[in-house]
Amino acid sequence: MRKSIFVVIAVLVIVIGIVWWGMNKGGWRDYIERIKIGGQTGEAEQREGGAEMELSRTREKTPEAAGEAGADTPQFVKRGLAIKVYKVARATFEDVLPSMGSIKGYVHRKLNFEIPGVIETIKFREGDLIKKSDMLARLRPKENMLKVDYNRAKLKSAMVQAAQAEKKLEMFRNLFDAGAINKLKLSEVEAETANAKHLAEAAQVELESAQVELQKTELRAPADCILNERNVEEGEFVSSYVQKAFEVMEIDTVFAETGIVERDVTKVKIGQLARVYVDAYADLPFDGIIDNIYQSLSEKTRTLPVEIKIDNARRMLMPGMFARAEIILFEKPGVMSIPRVAIRKMEESALVYVVDQQTNTAVERIVELGYESTDYIEIKRGLQEGDLVAITNVEGLTAGTPVQVTEIQIREM
């Protein structure tokens, strides 16, 4: 009997303990309060927030928020795989080969006086810009001027003698017609007159020769150029045997000498178009054409020197400027192209993943490839303008994979 009473008392203690724990530690009181509050506000929430509650069930929750909510938080529908896409459009497709170098004068000329003499004056210094026909330097012209004066006087004398001989001939012809002289005498006078004319002509040639010699005392620029080197000074005697008194660079046309790295030497050919940029006009391209390709690499830079010819009629480019060149390897207008990273090459085909914008899923497209550059590939068939092609997480995509577009890229040509 006592044992039974003890058992009953023990059971009551356990029940009372469970009830106390549930009310104070287990959260039953909060649960009951929520039920009461829910009962009072349930109808209002159904009327006013029904649509919002339905929408919230489909919202994505971040891992942090899900962890804070605990096990009782409802599970929301997750979005698809986050990807960046490229919007397909037709544009001019170019493949360019970048290189660097410097601007140089296209033509170098070595100038020297054609006659010997002492240099009287030099008009320019090294580095000066010289216009066409400007005088660079001049020899002392006194001796040559004397020759000109002498031959001019000689010509005048010869012309006077020729005129007198002509009058004499006319008089003797009248006498011959009157029968006063014979034919032999007339022939002698005709010969004298012809000789006087020849002497006048010779004097004219000698004068012109002396004038040319006088002109040779002046050394003039053959074209617009820059004085690159000067090897003589005023007062110095020079002769035509001096190899080079001056060296000039013509600047109507210049060239950009750039270096091509060894792996790209097979890509460049004479006649290819190029664009050249200099820091002085950073956004202005200068059109040029490859005019010369060296036959050996430079031992210092281990690059292949290439000369790009550029018209410099506006005098904007100066020798010594740092040049950045883009050699155009391929150019085709109206082409659809996409980044190389979007392509998954199979054994006999290639495919890309296009976003179905209605279902936000990935769709496989088999494409036909064309020209391939370092970063882009021409698409001949398989895509349309406006298609959104996945360019990130491509390896994780399959047909029908839900996706979330985080960025749309457009190529600027």
PyMOL commands that set and color helices and strands:
alter all, ss='L'
color gray80, all
select helices_A, chain A and resi 2-24+28-56+63-69+142-178+183-215+262-267+340-342+394-396
alter helices_A, ss='H'
color red, helices_A
select strands_A, chain A and resi 81-87+90-111+117-122+129-130+135-139+218-220+225-230+237-238+246-261+273-278+281-293+303-311+322-339+344-345+350-356+361-372+376-381+388-390+403-409
alter strands_A, ss='S'
color yellow, strands_A
deselect
rebuild
show_as cartoon
